Amino acid sequence: MSKNENSDDDREPGDYDDALQERAAREVYEQLLERVGEAAPQPRLAATRRAVELLGDPQRAYPIIHITGTNGKTSTSRLIESILRAHGLRTGMLTSPHLERVNERIVIDGEPISNTALVSNWRDITPFLELTDAELVAAGDPPLSYFEALTVLGFAAFADAPVDVVVLEVGMGGEWDSTNVADGQVAVFTPIALDHTARLGRTVAEIAKTKSGIIKPAAAIVTARQQPEALAELSRAAELTESTIAVEGDAFALVSDTVAVGGQVVTITGLAGTYSELFLPLFGDHQAQNAALAVAAVESFIGGGTVPLNPDVLAEGFATATSPGRLQVVGTEPTVLVDAAHNPHGAVALAQALGQYFTFDHTVAVLGVLADKDAQGILRALDGVVDEIVLTQSTSDRAVDADDLAAIAVPIFGPDRVIVEPSLEGALETARDIAGRTEKGGVVVAGSITLVGEAMSIATDQGWKQ
């Protein structure tokens, strides 16, 4: 075979290394997928604690800002991380789930972990994971789950980097979430609402109690505005742990937010200072609220909430912040947005942002949800701002069948506004075609993080955003 007949031979030497590392990273992900998935987390800490103990407790090698809540966790984590990095700190960040690649979950100094570091750390921890698995099975317990193993991997990678501080997002809940083997110096709470009720509790108070489990003795607690029953649980936990608590609206606040090209301009009164007219390249009032929470969290970490942040450094932290999959533009002509709203609370925030930040003359939603979500609540939240809706499903085995979703949607939207297209690629094509018939038509993809991730991949592959 000639060189021209073998495209592999046209690659530079370094390309072979990249391809090998990409293959090895995929193998790591496949090994993670062989474990019990994230849809069924184990309500336990002992298993993760044993694994990190065998590794020498890497989670104790750096201070931690621990974040929980119902919506806004990842965006708030990213804002905190960006501000800390602007201060010159080397950061680690663990978030979940990922949109397109598992590397996204473990971020080191602002970048997803490299394939080389991912594979190297995985190989380092595998013997200890296997030893933990063996002990668990011998005791009649399930081996480490996907998320438990991933958490251990993140802790090890941060220690190996090394980093100065870790921004740690819980996977689910708080009290028994595997991230809770770490001790956060600052505990951050985004708004708490009903979600994952089968596992976290049927009421906001029960869910808040579970989430309050991340509060460690003498921690600094920073919380967004909460429903009274949620705030009561957080206050109770603060008292029991002798921790301080700063509540949005009392200790800090978003003073103003104004729509601007590419985002918004915000003024925030923090715990130690007021920061005026800062550009935030994210859309939605909820992102401005997340920014206020992030400022208070960083103030608590740097200077114990008594020292103002440098305004120029904060401005840089905001300006460089990103939140992939959250009101993100992935296509033009027509405009296509993706948003990770996957419960009614998130859908309400999405609906408000669509009306305030975008001027579509015809809005088409592409929606797919997972089986454990409140599809009716999501649909009702979008009804007032969406002209037509294309129902579809992701490749997740938990995805609701598009026809079943239509049975929920038709009574809300009416049959003339509902289209069913099980194939996501076909649904996107249909929605873009409809939106393209008007001068300012737009498409928004929402309802499931897995759906959003798959839509982002399609947009990239097809080159929608030039």
Phi and psi in degrees as a GROMACS rama.xvg file:
@    title "Ramachandran Plot"
@    xaxis  label "Phi"
@    yaxis  label "Psi"
@TYPE xy
-74.9053  164.825  SER-2
-60.2238  -39.8159  LYS-3
-67.7209  -20.9093  ASN-4
-86.0546  -11.8346  GLU-5
-119.657  100.462  ASN-6
-62.7895  -27.1902  SER-7
-60.8265  -32.9333  ASP-8
-70.2477  -14.2672  ASP-9
-83.5183  -4.98216  ASP-10
-79.523  150.363  ARG-11
-71.3802  157.351  GLU-12
-53.5823  -40.6104  PRO-13
-64.4857  -23.9264  GLY-14
-64.9424  -33.4398  ASP-15
-64.4967  -42.3359  TYR-16
-61.6265  -43.6408  ASP-17
-61.3016  -43.2789  ASP-18
-65.182  -40.3153  ALA-19
-65.013  -42.151  LEU-20
-67.4771  -36.4239  GLN-21
-64.3329  -41.4772  GLU-22
-64.7707  -42.4893  ARG-23
-64.9315  -38.0206  ALA-24
-65.015  -38.9195  ALA-25
-62.8226  -36.4055  ARG-26
-65.8786  -37.551  GLU-27
-59.9746  -46.5409  VAL-28
-62.3909  -40.5732  TYR-29
-63.6298  -37.5878  GLU-30
-67.6407  -35.8031  GLN-31
-64.5631  -41.6385  LEU-32
-66.1438  -20.8586  LEU-33
-70.6691  -15.5632  GLU-34
-87.853  167.321  ARG-35
-56.5637  132.067  VAL-36
-76.1656  175.279  GLY-37
-70.3908  -19.6771  GLU-38
-67.6661  -19.1122  ALA-39
-129.817  66.071  ALA-40
-65.5992  148.109  PRO-41
-84.1478  123.088  GLN-42
-78.3093  72.6655  PRO-43
-155.173  156.613  ARG-44
-117.961  -22.6079  LEU-45
-59.6056  -36.2861  ALA-46
-67.0545  -49.3629  ALA-47
-64.953  -39.2509  THR-48
-61.0338  -38.8689  ARG-49
-66.8257  -41.2657  ARG-50
-64.1037  -45.7011  ALA-51
-71.2792  -29.0884  VAL-52
-62.7224  -43.5832  GLU-53
-62.6167  -29.4501  LEU-54
-85.0286  -3.20534  LEU-55
89.4635  24.5465  GLY-56
52.4405  63.9969  ASP-57
-61.983  -24.2867  PRO-58
-68.1529  -8.34754  GLN-59
-95.9945  5.26498  ARG-60
-87.0148  -1.13868  ALA-61
-157.557  152.902  TYR-62
-71.8478  159.215  PRO-63
-134.471  137.21  ILE-64
-106.923  115.661  ILE-65
-104.113  132.537  HIS-66
-127.518  131.958  ILE-67
-140.395  -178.844  THR-68
141.261  -172.682  GLY-69
-100.625  -50.7579  THR-70
-126.758  151.857  ASN-71
88.349  3.53482  GLY-72
-62.6388  -48.4041  LYS-73
-68.731  -42.9068  THR-74
-61.4087  -44.0485  SER-75
-64.5466  -40.0501  THR-76
-59.5784  -44.97  SER-77
-65.0252  -38.9063  ARG-78
-65.4532  -44.7936  LEU-79
-60.02  -47.1522  ILE-80
-60.9147  -41.4713  GLU-81
-65.9288  -40.2084  SER-82
-66.0176  -43.6931  ILE-83
-62.2169  -40.3909  LEU-84
-67.3615  -35.6949  ARG-85
-63.713  -25.6824  ALA-86
-79.6221  1.31807  HIS-87
91.231  8.97734  GLY-88
-87.7522  143.497  LEU-89
-85.7811  119.866  ARG-90
-108.957  152.844  THR-91
-122.136  149.238  GLY-92
-147.073  131.16  MET-93
-115.512  119.023  LEU-94
-130.561  166.921  THR-95
-158.765  157.134  SER-96
-80.3244  -179.852  PRO-97
-89.9307  162.211  HIS-98
-93.1928  -49.1477  LEU-99
-125.138  -37.9989  GLU-100
-134.546  142.587  ARG-101
-62.4705  -25.2252  VAL-102
-56.4845  -28.2302  ASN-103
-59.1871  -25.617  GLU-104
-73.8872  -29.1779  ARG-105
-112.191  106.049  ILE-106
-110.826  130.939  VAL-107
-124.042  118.158  ILE-108
54.5221  42.1086  ASP-109
87.1287  -2.33023  GLY-110
-124.786  142.252  GLU-111
-55.3412  144.587  PRO-112
-55.4784  138.673  ILE-113
-69.6104  156.973  SER-114
-58.5156  -39.1335  ASN-115
-61.5346  -47.5141  THR-116
-68.5788  -37.7435  ALA-117
-60.0523  -50.1681  LEU-118
-67.2739  -43.7314  VAL-119
-60.8958  -46.5107  SER-120
-68.2897  -36.1855  ASN-121
-62.6206  -43.3065  TRP-122
-65.3022  -34.7793  ARG-123
-65.9165  -39.1291  ASP-124
-91.0564  -15.4267  ILE-125
-54.4332  -45.0401  THR-126
-59.5354  -33.9664  PRO-127
-76.9083  -33.5087  PHE-128
-64.7118  -42.2766  LEU-129
-66.5054  -37.9843  GLU-130
-64.5583  -42.6674  LEU-131
-63.485  -43.8477  THR-132
-56.105  -46.149  ASP-133
-61.9234  -42.2272  ALA-134
-64.9523  -40.7365  GLU-135
-64.308  -47.2548  LEU-136
-63.6683  -39.6418  VAL-137
-62.2299  -28.8414  ALA-138
-90.1432  3.40986  ALA-139
84.6798  16.3458  GLY-140
-108.055  157.752  ASP-141
-67.6325  149.356  PRO-142
-65.9921  173.981  PRO-143
-53.981  137.717  LEU-144
-81.9048  172.703  SER-145
-50.7634  -52.8972  TYR-146
-72.7024  -34.1068  PHE-147
-62.2136  -45.9972  GLU-148
-64.9946  -40.3591  ALA-149
-64.8024  -39.1617  LEU-150
-62.0573  -44.0571  THR-151
-61.4852  -41.8428  VAL-152
-60.2425  -44.2706  LEU-153
-61.3625  -46.9754  GLY-154
-58.4967  -43.4334  PHE-155
-66.0752  -41.6772  ALA-156
-64.4532  -38.3964  ALA-157
-66.778  -39.6739  PHE-158
-67.7745  -35.3414  ALA-159
-72.693  -29.0201  ASP-160
-55.3136  -52.3494  ALA-161
-87.357  175.272  PRO-162
-123.102  163.355  VAL-163
-90.302  -27.8277  ASP-164
-158.293  147.8  VAL-165
-119.436  132.585  VAL-166
-98.6437  114.918  VAL-167
-117.124  112.399  LEU-168
-95.3642  131.811  GLU-169
-66.0374  155.958  VAL-170
-81.9037  -50.5234  GLY-171
-152.424  131.359  MET-172
73.9399  -116.699  GLY-173
175.322  -60.428  GLY-174
-54.2079  -49.3879  GLU-175
-108.652  10.023  TRP-176
-66.283  141.02  ASP-177
-62.7544  -23.532  SER-178
-65.2413  -17.0388  THR-179
-78.097  4.5348  ASN-180
-74.0319  -13.5515  VAL-181
-91.9018  153.543  ALA-182
-107.09  111.273  ASP-183
-84.3129  131.625  GLY-184
-72.8098  -29.3037  GLN-185
-125.363  130.493  VAL-186
-110.57  122.543  ALA-187
-114.766  133.821  VAL-188
-122.659  116.453  PHE-189
-81.0578  174.173  THR-190
-55.1461  136.482  PRO-191
-104.066  127.406  ILE-192
-142.26  -176.405  ALA-193
-74.7433  125.936  LEU-194
-170.683  150.078  ASP-195
50.809  42.6546  HIS-196
-63.6465  -28.1083  THR-197
-65.8966  -24.7587  ALA-198
-109.834  -30.2303  ARG-199
-102.267  -17.6448  LEU-200
131.462  154.874  GLY-201
-89.6556  -8.7281  ARG-202
-125.654  160.317  THR-203
-60.9846  -37.3839  VAL-204
-63.4604  -43.9485  ALA-205
-63.5234  -42.3792  GLU-206
-65.0749  -42.5821  ILE-207
-62.6696  -38.0494  ALA-208
-62.6503  -43.2415  LYS-209
-62.9855  -44.0773  THR-210
-68.884  -30.1022  LYS-211
-66.2926  -9.72125  SER-212
-64.6281  -13.2985  GLY-213
-79.4382  -10.2985  ILE-214
-74.2224  121.744  ILE-215
-104.829  162.059  LYS-216
-53.3419  132.94  PRO-217
60.8469  28.5069  ALA-218
-79.9025  162.968  ALA-219
-96.9413  122.926  ALA-220
-104.693  131.53  ILE-221
-126.943  124.582  VAL-222
-132.792  142.745  THR-223
-67.81  171.555  ALA-224
-56.5867  137.002  ARG-225
-128.521  158.155  GLN-226
-63.6771  148.323  GLN-227
-51.7832  -40.5396  PRO-228
-69.3198  -31.4349  GLU-229
-72.1826  -44.2855  ALA-230
-62.4773  -35.581  LEU-231
-61.067  -40.74  ALA-232
-67.5929  -40.9664  GLU-233
-66.3974  -39.472  LEU-234
-65.3785  -39.2777  SER-235
-62.0687  -44.728  ARG-236
-65.6543  -36.7959  ALA-237
-61.8358  -42.4211  ALA-238
-65.6664  -42.2106  GLU-239
-66.6934  -31.9148  LEU-240
-98.7285  2.90091  THR-241
55.0471  44.687  GLU-242
-104.763  156.949  SER-243
-90.0739  148.161  THR-244
-130.401  129.825  ILE-245
-115.545  121.308  ALA-246
-110.184  133.267  VAL-247
-58.358  136.131  GLU-248
99.5182  -25.8545  GLY-249
-109.304  -59.477  ASP-250
-88.5323  -25.2973  ALA-251
-155.217  164.371  PHE-252
-163.673  153.463  ALA-253
-83.8584  117.252  LEU-254
-81.2909  -44.8193  VAL-255
-158.983  153.451  SER-256
-144.032  131.998  ASP-257
-126.234  132.957  THR-258
-60.1005  135.129  VAL-259
-139.09  163.654  ALA-260
-62.4513  121.785  VAL-261
82.0796  8.38247  GLY-262
159.268  -126.918  GLY-263
-157.751  162.33  GLN-264
-111.629  128.092  VAL-265
-123.696  151.077  VAL-266
-123.619  129.484  THR-267
-129.27  132.649  ILE-268
-97.2117  113.031  THR-269
-90.3569  -164.009  GLY-270
-72.1434  -28.4541  LEU-271
-127.92  -2.32774  ALA-272
-169.522  167.592  GLY-273
-110.425  134.56  THR-274
-122.108  114.608  TYR-275
-105.882  143.584  SER-276
51.5984  55.9098  GLU-277
-100.763  135.813  LEU-278
-81.9858  130.228  PHE-279
-120.086  113.462  LEU-280
-81.4601  41.9885  PRO-281
-129.966  147.953  LEU-282
-96.8119  146.347  PHE-283
107.324  136.93  GLY-284
-58.1011  -33.5245  ASP-285
-64.3956  -29.985  HIS-286
-72.8579  -32.222  GLN-287
-65.1618  -40.1211  ALA-288
-63.8057  -41.1116  GLN-289
-60.4993  -38.163  ASN-290
-64.4352  -40.9643  ALA-291
-62.7246  -41.2327  ALA-292
-64.5382  -40.6333  LEU-293
-63.969  -41.4397  ALA-294
-60.2609  -47.5957  VAL-295
-62.6684  -37.0089  ALA-296
-65.3193  -44.3429  ALA-297
-68.2769  -38.951  VAL-298
-58.8986  -39.3241  GLU-299
-65.682  -36.1258  SER-300
-78.0582  -42.838  PHE-301
-102.252  102.754  ILE-302
93.4497  9.77227  GLY-303
60.4271  26.1832  GLY-304
78.3539  10.9183  GLY-305
-117.432  -8.12244  THR-306
-114.784  122.646  VAL-307
-62.8005  148.678  PRO-308
-76.8863  152  LEU-309
-67.4333  119.891  ASN-310
-57.7291  -37.3653  PRO-311
-68.3873  -39.181  ASP-312
-67.096  -41.2412  VAL-313
-63.522  -41.3608  LEU-314
-60.2441  -39.6675  ALA-315
-66.4981  -41.6176  GLU-316
-60.627  -42.3781  GLY-317
-66.339  -47.0247  PHE-318
-62.1832  -29.5687  ALA-319
-97.8405  3.69952  THR-320
-74.7412  142.806  ALA-321
-132.788  159.474  THR-322
-146.175  77.7416  SER-323
-54.9403  139.111  PRO-324
79.9557  5.12165  GLY-325
-118.672  101.391  ARG-326
46.7746  47.8209  LEU-327
-98.1522  132.793  GLN-328
-81.4329  119.843  VAL-329
-116.74  -3.49622  VAL-330
-153.059  153.917  GLY-331
-130.051  157.942  THR-332
52.1256  66.8026  GLU-333
-84.1041  167.206  PRO-334
-65.9429  131.195  THR-335
-122.656  123.298  VAL-336
-108.22  147.516  LEU-337
-119.625  142.771  VAL-338
-145.873  134.827  ASP-339
-80.5134  13.1335  ALA-340
-54.6026  121.265  ALA-341
-136.884  16.7948  HIS-342
-150.847  168.334  ASN-343
-58.3065  -39.7208  PRO-344
-59.5501  -45.5187  HIS-345
-67.8678  -36.1693  GLY-346
-67.3798  -35.277  ALA-347
-63.1976  -44.096  VAL-348
-62.818  -39.6951  ALA-349
-63.0852  -45.5327  LEU-350
-61.0162  -42.7268  ALA-351
-63.5263  -41.5174  GLN-352
-68.4707  -37.7482  ALA-353
-60.3201  -41.6435  LEU-354
-72.0992  -27.85  GLY-355
-95.548  -35.3861  GLN-356
-105.213  -11.4029  TYR-357
-129.924  149.467  PHE-358
-117.927  48.1158  THR-359
-68.5766  139.281  PHE-360
-93.3609  -8.89557  ASP-361
-155.871  114.127  HIS-362
-106.172  126.25  THR-363
-115.041  125.195  VAL-364
-98.4973  140.716  ALA-365
-110.606  117.458  VAL-366
-128.95  134.432  LEU-367
-144.74  140.028  GLY-368
-129.388  164.375  VAL-369
-96.1656  160.245  LEU-370
-63.9379  -26.3016  ALA-371
-93.2827  12.9615  ASP-372
-105.534  160.376  LYS-373
-85.2977  82.4547  ASP-374
-61.2422  -40.7996  ALA-375
-62.3381  -42.8127  GLN-376
-63.6588  -39.4032  GLY-377
-64.1641  -46.575  ILE-378
-62.4695  -43.2779  LEU-379
-63.1835  -36.9341  ARG-380
-66.0329  -31.4443  ALA-381
-91.4602  -13.6573  LEU-382
-53.7534  -43.2886  ASP-383
-74.1827  -15.5699  GLY-384
-117.058  -5.14709  VAL-385
-110.55  130.087  VAL-386
-82.3412  -41.3923  ASP-387
-139.412  155.886  GLU-388
-135.007  131.016  ILE-389
-105.658  117.62  VAL-390
-94.5136  133.604  LEU-391
-147.154  -164.121  THR-392
-153.863  149.204  GLN-393
-84.022  -178.974  SER-394
-83.1996  -1.97443  THR-395
-61.5058  141.063  SER-396
-71.1906  -7.06391  ASP-397
-97.9317  1.45797  ARG-398
-67.5015  135.786  ALA-399
-71.3418  135.324  VAL-400
-58.2193  136.793  ASP-401
-58.121  -36.5941  ALA-402
-67.6283  -38.726  ASP-403
-66.1448  -36.7239  ASP-404
-65.9189  -35.1403  LEU-405
-63.58  -34.8544  ALA-406
-63.5473  -27.6706  ALA-407
-83.898  -35.6057  ILE-408
-78.1574  -37.4836  ALA-409
-59.0102  -43.8668  VAL-410
-62.7827  -21.7052  PRO-411
-91.4718  -48.2106  ILE-412
-93.1735  -23.4783  PHE-413
88.1275  149.609  GLY-414
-63.5909  -28.3596  PRO-415
-74.3201  -14.9397  ASP-416
-106.417  2.93516  ARG-417
-115.17  129.344  VAL-418
-124.439  139.264  ILE-419
-111.085  125.282  VAL-420
-144.795  95.2617  GLU-421
-56.5072  -34.5857  PRO-422
-76.2126  124.026  SER-423
-61.6687  -41.9105  LEU-424
-60.2441  -41.7744  GLU-425
-67.6709  -37.0835  GLY-426
-64.6728  -41.986  ALA-427
-66.0481  -40.6042  LEU-428
-62.5423  -43.6339  GLU-429
-62.9319  -46.1675  THR-430
-64.7633  -41.9276  ALA-431
-65.582  -36.7282  ARG-432
-64.4268  -44.9072  ASP-433
-64.1763  -47.5652  ILE-434
-64.4308  -30.8743  ALA-435
-73.4235  -6.55396  GLY-436
-80.4002  -13.5949  ARG-437
-117.072  166.066  THR-438
-65.8798  -37.3293  GLU-439
-127.128  39.5075  LYS-440
-69.4559  149.126  GLY-441
-141.714  156.062  GLY-442
-120.759  136.639  VAL-443
-126.935  128.263  VAL-444
-105.194  125.866  VAL-445
-157.162  178.765  ALA-446
108.881  -23.9291  GLY-447
-159.351  135.443  SER-448
-66.4417  -35.5995  ILE-449
-65.7459  -38.8796  THR-450
-62.9081  -44.5976  LEU-451
-62.3808  -43.6724  VAL-452
-61.2378  -42.3962  GLY-453
-67.7777  -36.9967  GLU-454
-65.2732  -39.4366  ALA-455
-62.4488  -40.5077  MET-456
-64.1844  -41.6305  SER-457
-63.8564  -42.7554  ILE-458
-61.0965  -40.9401  ALA-459
-66.7322  -47.1763  THR-460
-61.8758  -35.9697  ASP-461
-93.7851  -1.52859  GLN-462
64.2902  45.0663  GLY-463
-67.6994  -36.9744  TRP-464
-103.92  105.979  LYS-465
